Amino acid sequence: MPNARDIASICAAAGADMPSDTRPLSAPIYQSSVFEIDSLETVDDLYEGRAEGFIYSRDSNPNVSILEKVVAQLENADDSVAFASGMAAIGITLLSMVESGNRIVAGSELYGGTNLMLRQHLSKLGVETQFVDTTDLDAVEQTLDSQPRLILVESITNPLLRLTDIESISQMAHQRGVQVVVDNTLASPLLLRPLELGADVTLHSATKNLGGHSDVTGGVAAARADITMAMRQSNRVWGSVLDPFAAWLIVRGIKTLPLRVEKACENAFAVAQFLSDHPKISAVHYPGLPDHPQHKLAVDTLGGRFGWMVTFELAGGGRSASSFVKGLDMIKLAASLGEAQTTISHPAKTSHRSLTGDEQAVLGIRNGLIRLSCGIESASDILADLASALAKS
Ligand SMILES: *Cc1c(COP(=O)(O)O)cnc(C)c1O
């Protein structure tokens, strides 16, 4: 013990690092908002890039940096930036790329929150969005002719699981100087890496498959270094940074991502086949089925897997959906996806609730539509639960 200190000083200094000649195999959680710097000379070295280190956690934090490095590797990018949520990843990415007067082209089947952001929030900043069916390449090309700043698409859309031809869209966009931003949440970097197909930015809600355990909210975006530098600056200024513990949980999730994706895709394949033969099901949307409108694109681009999501329609409509949901036992109703557990959601009542009935109808979101996100349970238990709930529906 150095000099005895007053109890108030002991309390204030509590929680400093433990000196040790060994290192933990799993990075500790650096739950520190600020870092001690040894001298004013080091302050200069840190700011001028001659020393490496952390200063203040809104600028950078070890756990957040560990996550950013692994996501950059997974997406084959120069760098990536972590955010407090998937919505923050989308919002800050867009804010860092557009200015007032710019236009955005976006897929007409985007995630409900993204749609709301574009229509009601970015529009207030003088950034207008034109929506287009991204499966119709001629329609996409026409919208690109008017030279928007960027096009925002989802690699696999939600809930109808349509695919976007990122390679063709990137070619058309780049010929016209338009940048391409891809929300890759429903494919994960295991199935698809948009930057390798020509996109400029790929981003994820890490709340879903990257985290994978229904216990953390976060987002990431990966790109070339000049783009991530602008995003990082915006993220610091708007303050939508990820918490160290959240980053740590997402990194822990990523350790098992390949195993989870493999198993969940296998389960989804079995579920899609089971449902397509079932008399109470009127439609199954799954890129692995030969009658899916983009089955060939799925075969060519998803590396032999077709995702962990299956969306289907109950022939009996909304009333059947209600008794089907009540009849499930193992499979839970929950408004998320990409977890270890199999979950279902009802798009009309959750993710697409902010749309009017007419808007839902245009997208094909009816009351009998159920979206299932396969987990890593045994396929036979998932099929048995679905079969027994369908019998009661
Ligand atoms: C969930 C989701 C988001 C939003 O992510 P949060 O982490 O909930 O903010 C964005 N895009 C897609 C495709 C999603 O599934």
The ligand as a Tripos MOL2 file, in Angstrom:
@<TRIPOS>MOLECULE
LIG
   15    15     1     0     0
SMALL
NO_CHARGES

@<TRIPOS>ATOM
      1 C1        -33.7190   -5.3820  -37.5860 C.3       1 LIG1
      2 C2        -33.3290   -4.7960  -38.8730 C.ar      1 LIG1
      3 C3        -32.8920   -3.4700  -38.9530 C.ar      1 LIG1
      4 C4        -32.8450   -2.5480  -37.7480 C.3       1 LIG1
      5 O1        -31.9100   -3.0020  -36.8190 O.3       1 LIG1
      6 P1        -31.9870   -2.6300  -35.2450 P.3       1 LIG1
      7 O2        -30.7860   -3.3100  -34.6820 O.co2     1 LIG1
      8 O3        -33.2910   -3.1720  -34.7290 O.co2     1 LIG1
      9 O4        -31.9310   -1.1580  -35.1180 O.co2     1 LIG1
     10 C5        -32.5120   -2.9830  -40.1970 C.ar      1 LIG1
     11 N1        -32.5670   -3.7580  -41.3050 N.ar      1 LIG1
     12 C6        -32.9890   -5.0360  -41.2610 C.ar      1 LIG1
     13 C7        -33.0330   -5.8300  -42.5190 C.3       1 LIG1
     14 C8        -33.3800   -5.5970  -40.0500 C.ar      1 LIG1
     15 O5        -33.8110   -6.8640  -40.0160 O.3       1 LIG1
@<TRIPOS>BOND
     1     1     2 1
     2     2     3 ar
     3     2    14 ar
     4     3     4 1
     5     3    10 ar
     6     4     5 1
     7     5     6 1
     8     6     7 2
     9     6     8 1
    10     6     9 1
    11    10    11 ar
    12    11    12 ar
    13    12    13 1
    14    12    14 ar
    15    14    15 1
@<TRIPOS>SUBSTRUCTURE
     1 LIG1         1 GROUP 0 **** ****
